[in-house]
Amino acid sequence: LEAELIDSNHEKCVSARERIEQLLTFVRPALQELEEWDEVYEITQKVLKHGTSAARQREIYQRTKSFEKVMEFVIQETAKATVLKTALS
């Protein structure tokens, strides 16, 4: 999310965050029609705010130099997602 992506409409590089916002604007009408907009928007905003799991894993490794700490994080995140998914079912 920190890199630049190509904005093919304007033939220039833009931040990944900017390009994601452009793509959301583009797909919003279709997602609203399918009643999926709220979920996609919420997930996208969460990722933009907190970063990807991969980025958090790299940060943990850089800070601790421990693959064990990275795996603890992955297990915790997986457990939280599983509990949330079960609660929503």
Contacts in CASP RR format, 6 or more apart in sequence:
PFRMAT RR
TARGET T0000
AUTHOR 0000-0000-0000
METHOD contacts of the structure
MODEL  1
LEAELIDSNHEKCVSARERIEQLLTFVRPALQELEEWDEVYEITQKVLKH
GTSAARQREIYQRTKSFEKVMEFVIQETAKATVLKTALS
1 16 0 8 1.000
1 17 0 8 1.000
1 20 0 8 1.000
1 47 0 8 1.000
1 48 0 8 1.000
1 51 0 8 1.000
1 52 0 8 1.000
1 55 0 8 1.000
2 16 0 8 1.000
2 55 0 8 1.000
3 15 0 8 1.000
3 16 0 8 1.000
4 13 0 8 1.000
4 14 0 8 1.000
4 15 0 8 1.000
4 16 0 8 1.000
5 13 0 8 1.000
5 14 0 8 1.000
5 15 0 8 1.000
5 16 0 8 1.000
5 19 0 8 1.000
6 12 0 8 1.000
6 13 0 8 1.000
6 14 0 8 1.000
7 13 0 8 1.000
7 14 0 8 1.000
7 18 0 8 1.000
7 19 0 8 1.000
7 22 0 8 1.000
9 22 0 8 1.000
14 22 0 8 1.000
17 48 0 8 1.000
20 44 0 8 1.000
20 48 0 8 1.000
24 40 0 8 1.000
24 41 0 8 1.000
24 44 0 8 1.000
27 40 0 8 1.000
28 37 0 8 1.000
31 37 0 8 1.000
31 40 0 8 1.000
50 56 0 8 1.000
53 74 0 8 1.000
53 77 0 8 1.000
56 73 0 8 1.000
57 70 0 8 1.000
57 73 0 8 1.000
57 74 0 8 1.000
60 66 0 8 1.000
60 69 0 8 1.000
60 70 0 8 1.000
60 73 0 8 1.000
61 67 0 8 1.000
61 69 0 8 1.000
61 70 0 8 1.000
64 70 0 8 1.000
END
